[in-house]
């Protein structure tokens, strides 16, 4: 199974929104993990499968407590996961910086648990990178994706963020191959935005590929925060997340398998839960394939 981390530098390019959408449309079972050291807000966004709020104390807090008591954290990971309406499994994060500081010592063990989870791929929302970022998770990740908007200021901050991050992952010879950029842009200008960001990174001598783009879609973003009532499946944000998930899955498959990516990438599954999870925030799972 794969471990994919989403993060960003200065600014707010919507890491949580993209992480929710990406995990919801991932082509295999996935667990969404809130690892933002500033605190998570999934408990405010997504209702549980029973319609009630998610429990804050069941997630990374309980996993950290288990890590302090036992060396069997990977086997116990499923005990700390909650399922939201629509079928997406989530591991909720701490409420804020104080709780995040309290579990900091457990990150090496928890990172091992996430990387070894046998039942699903893991998508991690690491929020804004900084001194409190759980670097053990990034160090174990198969892919670290940095989100950026295609503005002069945002790309300049991206360069600085990469300058901070790359040395901290330098112990792994695969560092350059497993760090990538995702652009948040108007779908009409996404291709040009990707090229421009790639050119800036190349000029700066940063060997980091731009792996995709996800739409700036305020209406769908509001929907994923529980404020919208129509189905999200055809929204530009979700369509872009689905395209990105497929591209990342092929890239990960190529890393795992010596066969060409076109032969080894896993096809999308037929289960409807990931797609339905896009609508979990409004508790109106969409119908797939007429079922």
Secondary structure by P-SEA (a helix, b strand, c coil): cbbbbbbcccccccaaaaaaaaaaacccbbbbbbcccccccccccccccccccccccccaaaaaaaaaccccccccccccccccccbbbbbcccccaaaaaaaccaaaaaaaaaaacccbbbbbcccccccccaaaaaaaccbbbbbbcccaaaaaaaaaaaaacccccccccccccccbbbbbcccccaaaaaaaaaaaaaaacccccccccccccaaaaaaaaccccccccccaaaaaaaaaaaaaaaaaaaaacccccccccccccccaaaaaaaacccccccccccc
